[in-house]
Amino acid sequence: MLPGRILLIALATCWTAVPADAATIQIVMENLVVAPAAASAKVGDTVEWVNKDVFAHTATARNGDWDVNLPPKKSATLVLKKAGAIEYYCRFHPNMKATLTVAP
């Protein structure tokens, strides 16, 4: 196969990996609170957790789907890969909890 064709196939694969209407949902952790506590998204959307606190947090899914570490004053992202209602919490501050409902 020619190198140009490989590049074209690679580009086509990348472009179809994320739906054209994918969105970014921002969730903020500040003052030991997750806001919003209930959010909705679709498969293919990106969740951006923003930690505005001076200490670390996590966004840990109770079903084991993800465990995102959030250093102080930093953010992290995750592309949603499957549908469902996922409860998550901060491992360091278990009272910080929320639900993310992901539609197909």
N, C-alpha and C positions, 0 to 999 in steps of 0.2 A: 504494500500500500504506500502511496506517495505521502511524504511528510505533510503536504498541504491538506490532504484528505484527513489525516489523523487530527490535525488542528481543528478542522471544520467539524469533525465528529465530536471532539472534546468540547468545543464551544456550544454545539447544539445540545449536548448532554447537560452542560452547566445551566443553560437557559431554561431547560424544561424541569430542572430540579426544584425551582421555587415558582409557585403560581404567580402569574402577572398581577393578580390583585392581592398579593400577600401584604400584610400590614405589620407594623411594629407597635406592640402594646407595651406601654411603660408602667412599671409598678415601682413605687417609691417606698423605701424603708427609712423612716425618720422618727426619732423620739420613741423608739421601740414599738412602732406601729407600722403595719403593712397597709398601704393605700393604693388602690382600692382593695378592700378585703375580699371582694368577689369581682372577678373579671371574666370576660368572654373573649374567645379567639377562635381561629380556624386552623386546621392542619396546614402547615406551611408558613404560618405567621411566625414572627420573631417576638419573643418576650425580652424586654430589657428591664432588668432589675437595677435600680439606682439606690445605693446605700449612702444616705446623707449623714449618717451617724459617725461618731469618732471611734467606734469599735466595730469589729467584724460581725457579719451576719451570714446566714446561708438561706437558700431557698431549696428546701429538701422535700421532695415528693414522698408522701406516706406510702404510695404504692411502689416506690423504688425506681420510678422512671427517670428521675434526675436528682442531682445534688450539686447545686451551684454555690460556689464560694464567693462571698462579696467582701473584699477588704474594706477598711474604713475609707469613706469618701471616694469610692470607686463604683463602677457598674460592670455588669456582665450580661451576656445575651445567650439565648437558647432558641433554636428553631424547633417548633412543635411538630412532632412526627406522627402522633396518633390521637384519635378522638377520645373523649371521656371527661368526667368531672374529677379533677385531681386536687386533693387537699394537700397543702404544703405548709411548712413551718420553718422556723429558724432553730437549728440544733442547739445554738448557744442560748437562745431566749425562747423556750417552747411556747410561751404565751403569745408570741408573734405568729399568727396563723392566718391562712387565707385559702381561697378556693379559686381554681382556674378551670373554667368550663370550655373545652375544646370541641368545636363542631367539625364534622368531616369536611 
